[in-house]
Amino acid sequence: MFISTQYSIFQNPIKKTSPNRQNPQFGTYLDLEPISKPESLDFDIPILDSSKKRNRFDVVVIGARPADLRLAEQVSSRGIEVCAVDPSPLSMWPNNYGVWFDEFETLGLEDSLDKTWPISMIEKPSTWTGPNGVMFHKGEVLKVEHEEFESSIGCDDGTVMKASLIVDTSGFATAFLHYDKQRNHGYQIAHGILAEVESHPFDPDKMVLMDWRDSHLGNEPYLRIDNSRLPTFLYAIHLMIIYRPVLSYTQVKKRMEARLRHLGIRVKAVVEDEKCVIPMGGSLPRILHNIMAFGGNLGIVHPSTGYCVAQTMALAPILADAIEQCLGSTRMIRGNQMYSRVWDGLWPLDRRLKREYYNFGMEVLLKLDLNGTRRFFDAFFNLNPSQWQGFLSQRLSLGEQLMLMNSLFWRAPGSSKMDIATKSPVPLAKMVWNMASQAI
């Protein structure tokens, strides 16, 4: 699986730097505490009256993060009553994301981009641009119960809400979703810092997409051995690694520290740090389920890259349309018929088949060592840009995916062909079987 260790390096002066946070002469950035602290958004949102112990909505969304709020806004704009439930609905989402500019431009979200480069960018999305008819409740959901045509949630403050549809966007660790198959995900782990440094070797107008060099581990024999088996690359501003099971943060930090030291980068102060673990691939939630998944627990994270932000934002209107067809109609379609329609809106056959292809790519990458991974990506980025860009952004059709796989194999050097031929038979057979099962 991919593990993404993100970090950003800036030379802009930091206005408020405590003396005890300066980099000691022989210390490392690991000794420093972040200057910046978590912030909350500063505007008013409609809060549910907690004195009413029972409340009724068309849709209840569990969560109030970027994907959750995008969906809540889209559903509410269609005249459907929505309540978003979260312990801290005004908290700022802490992580940075990279997206392709044209994806966000198509969605009308380019104003949320913080920094752009000719080949990539960093997005720091705010969690909300306005309530737009969405009600909020500050609380933690402890239980979800279902009847034939209605569901309810119970919160830690005793509040109970009923709704025709519950959408769970609370993430991979949710206890409210069930799976028919073993999940068996790959993982992308991220550790990053936004830092003030004395100097750095990077061109501020360019972004390094992948740096597979391991020269920074020359004096780190143990790290170098692990890296040859479970490789990492610099994604300036990110460092990515591929694993299953997930690599420890300790390993990730040590590799990042070695790379910064090798590049001659002395961190004077850490402004922000971030950590995240992103599950990738694996099985989808149970289809006819009494609760709808969205966001990270829906399975839309790109199984080969870990990208998900643009895809999630793009799917929110599609899910909202499916919900409107059921709850916004005079027929009021509910129960299993509603769940089936909403699920098919998100996961039509074509999208499920394409996901199996991406899962195949992930499984092959998991089997490659450092040299094999380097050879694979050398061949991958020698493809026509429309092919590799389409693959990374999940915009290829199934036919185009198969053409990419064929082109990749025949353009790869002999050693890489051998890697693909020896590593891919089992994942390929699994992909074909799953595709056939989906199509029947």
N, C-alpha and C positions, 0 to 999 in steps of 0.2 A: 504494500500500500504506500501511497504518497504521504510523507510527513512534511508539512510546510512550516519552516521557521522563518517568520517574517521579521525584518528589521529595517528601519529607516534611519538614515544618517543625515543630519543637517548641520550647517555651520552657523545658522542664525543665532545671534546672542540670546541668552535666556535672561529675562529680566529679574526673576526671583529665584536665586540659587542660594540655598542655605550653605554655610561654610562646611558643615559636617557631611555634605553630599558631594564635595569635590573629590575628584579622583586622586587617591593617595599615590605617591610616587611609584610604589611597587604593588599597588592593588590592581584589581580588575573591575570591569563594569559590573560583575556579579556582586561586588561589595556595595554598590550604590542603590539607594532607594529612589523610586520615581518622584519627581517634583510635583507633577500634575496629579490631582486626585479626581476621583469620579465626580461628574457634575450631573445636575438635573436640568431639563429643559425649562425655560422660564416663560410659560404662558398658561392660560387657564384652559382646562378641559372639563366637560360636564361629568361630574361624579355622581354615581348612583346614591340615592338616599338610603343609607344603611339601616334606617329605622324600619324600612319595609322589609320584612324577613322573607317575603316571597315576591318574586318579580318574574315577568313574562316577556320574552323577546322571540323574534323569529330565529335569530342566529346568535350563539354565544361563541366568541373566539377566546381560547385559552392562550394568553400571551399578548405582549404589547411591544414587540421588537419590529424591525423593518418589514419582514415578510408578513407578520401578523397584521400590522397596521395598514399596509398596502391592501391586503385582502379586505379588512374591515371597511376601509374607505370605499373600495370598489363595490362591495355589497350594499353599503349604506346609500351610495349614490344612485342605486337602483330602487330606492324607496322601501328597502327592507330594514326592519329594526334590528340593530346590532349592538351588542355589549362586549367590550374587550375586558378581560379579567387578568390582572397581573399584580404581583406584590408591589411593584414600583413602576407604574406606567409612564412616568416622566423621566426615567433614567436614560442617560445618553448611551447608545450602543457603543461598547468600548473598542471594537476591533476595526481595523482597516481592511478594505477589500480592493482587489484589482478587477477591472472589467474592461471590455472592449468598448471604445467610445461609441461606435455605431449602434451597438446594442442599446445603450442608454439613450442615445439620440432618438432612436426609433420609438422608445417608450416615453419620450418627453421628460426624461429625468436627468438630462445633462447638467442642469444647474446644481445637482447634488455632488458633482465631482470636485474634489479638492485640488487635484494636481493631474495634469495630462502630459503625456510624452507621445512622440510620433508612433510608437509601437504599443504602448500600454499606459495604464494610469492607476492611481490610487483613489479610492472613494471612501469618504468618511460620512456615511449617511446619517442625517439626523433621524430621530425616530418618528417624527410627525411634522406635518406642515399645517395642521389645523384639524379640529375635530370632525367637521363635515358631517354632523348628524350622528356620530358614534358616541355611545354612552360608555363610561369607564367605571370599573369597580376595582378598588385597591384591596387585593386579597389573594390568598393562595388557594387554588382548587385542591381539595382533599379527596373528593369522590365524584364519580359520574355514574348515574343510574339511568336505565332506559326502560321505556314502555313501548308499546307497539307504534304509536305515532308521535311520541314526545319523549324528550330526555331532560334530565335535570342535573345540575352541579351543586355541590355543597362546599362552601368556603370555610376557611379557618376562623372567620369571625361569626359564623353561624348563618350567614346569608345563603339562601337557596334561590337558584334561578332555574326557570324552565324555558325550553326552547324547542323548536321543531328540528334544529340541527346544531350539534356541537362540533366545532372545528378545533382540533388540537394542534397548536403550533408551538408547543412548549419544548420541542427538541427531541433528540435521540433517546434521552433517558426517560421518556414518558412512561408512566405505568398504566396509561389508559388505552393503549393500542395493543393488538394481538397479531401474531404472525403464524401463517400455516407452515412455513418452512424455517429452518435454522437461518438466522440472520447472517452470520459469517461475513461481516463487513471487513473491508480494508479501512485504514485510518490515516488521516492527515493530522499531524500534531504541529502546532505552531507556537513559537516563542519569539517575540520581537521587541525591539526597543526603538523609540524615537529619542535621539540623543544629540547633545552638543559635543562636537569633537574638535580637536586641534587642527586636523587636516584629514583629507581623504583622497583617494586616487580616481574617484568617479567623475564623469562629466555630468553636471547637474541637468543638462538638457537631454540626456539619454538615460534609458533604463536597461539594465542587463537582464535579459530574460532567463538565461541559464548559464552558469559557470560550473563546469564539471571538474575543474582542476582540484587536485588534492595535495598540491605542493605545500599548503599550509599545515599539513599533518606530518611533515618530514621529521620533526622532533617529537612526535606523538605516536610511537609505534602501536600502542594498544588501540588508540582511536583510528589509526590508519587501517589496521586489520579489520576492525568493525565496519569502517567505511567502505572497504573493498567488497564486503559481503552485503551490506545494507547502505547503499550510497546516498550521498547528499549533494545538492548543488546550490550555488548561490543564485538567488533570484532577486538581484538588488533592485528592489528592496526586500527580497524574500530569500530564504534558504529552504529548499525542499528535499525531502527524503521519502523513500518508498518502503513500507513495512506492513507486515502482519505477523505477530501482534504489534501493538503500538509501541514505539520507542519511548524511553523515559525522558523526561524533561532534563534530567541531569546530563544525559548523553548529548542532547540537542544543544544545551548551553555550552558544554565543553567544546563542541565542534565550532560553534559560533565564536567563542572566545579565541580559539586557535586561529580562526580565519581572520578576525580583526587584528590580532597580534601580527600575523604574517603580512597583512596589508599595511602595517604601520599606523593603524588607527588607534589613537588614544581617546577614550571616552572621558570627557570632563564631567558630564552630568547626564543622567537619564531623565528625560522629560516624561515619557510614558513607557510602560511595558505592557505586553499583552500575551495571553496564553489561550489556546483553544485546541480542541480535538474534534476533527470533522470525520464522522463515519462516511464511508464511500462504498457504493455497490450494495451487495447483499440482496435479500429478498424484499419485496414490497409488502406493505401491511395487508391484512385480510381485506378482500374486496367488499363483500357484503358485511359491513361493519356498522355498528350503531354510532360511530363517531368518525368524523372525517379528518384525515391527516393533511397537514400542509407544512411547507417549510422543510427543515432538515429531516423530520421523521417521515416525510412522504416518499423519500428515495430519489429526489430529483438532483441531488448533488452529483456532479459529473464523476462517474466512477474512475476515470483515468486521470483527471486533473484536480478534482476537488472544487472546481468552480461551481457556484450555485446562485449568486446574487441576481444576475441579470435574468437567469432562467426563472427564478422564483417570482421576480417582479413581473415578468411577462405572463406567467401562468395565473396570476391573481385575477385579471379580468376574465380569463376563460372560466375559472372556477366560479366567479361571481355571476357570469352569464348562466351557467348551469344551475346555480342556486335560484336565480331569478325565474328560470323556466319552471321551477317547482313551487317555490314559495311566493313568487310574485304573480302567479297565474290565478285565475278564478277557480281553477280545479283544486288548488292546494295539494299538490302531489307530495305525499309524505311516506315515512316508513321505508321498507326495502326498495320500493320503486324509486324513491328519491335518492337513496344512497347509491343505487346502481347507476342512475342517470348522472349524478354528480361525479362518481368515479370515472365513468366512461368519458365525461367531459375532460377530465385531467389526464386519463391514461387510455386514449384510443389505441387500437391494436398497433398502428404504425409507431407510436411513441414507445410502446412496450418492447417492440422488436428492436428498435434502435437502441434502447437501453441495454438489451442483452448483448449487442455488439460492443457497447462501451464497457460493459462488465468483462467481456472477453479481453479487451485491451488491458484492463486493470490486472486480470489474472496473469497475463503474459509478462507484464512489467514486474509483478511480484517475484517472478522466477529468475530475473536477470541480476547478475552481479554488477559491479561498477563498470568494468570494461564492456560488458554486454549492453548495459544501459547507455553508455556513451555512443556505442555503435548504432544502437537503435535510434537515438535522437538525432544523430548525424544524418541518418537516412530519412527520418521523419521530416526534418526541416529542409531537406533537399527536394521535397515534394513541391508541386505547384502551391504557391501561397494560399490560393483559394481552398485547397484541400486541407492543409494543416490548420488554417484559420477557422475553416468550417468545422473541423473536428473539435478544436478547443472550445468553440462557442456552441456546440451541439446543433448546428444549423444544416448539417448534411442530411440528405434523404437516405433511406436505407440503401438504395442503389448506389448513391455516391459513396457511402461508407464502404461498400464492397469493392468499388473501384479503387478507393484509397488503399485498402488492404492489399489488393493485387499490385498496385503501383509501388507500394512500400516494399513488398517482397522482392520484386524484380529489380528495383533500383538499389537495394541494399547490397553491400559488399558480401563476399562469400562467407566470411565469418559470422556476419549478422544473419544471413540466410540460414546458416547452421543453427544459430540461436533460436530463430523463429521456428525452424523445422523440428527441433528437439524439445522446445519448451511449450509449443502451442497445441499439440494434438489433443491433450485432455481438455484444456479450456475450450478448444474449438468444438469438440464433440459435445461438451456441455452446452455451449451456445446454440448449436444446431438443434439439440434435443429440446431446450427451453423454447426456442423459436417455434418449433413444430408443435409443442404443447400449447403455446399461446394461440397459434393460428387455428387449432382444431376447434 
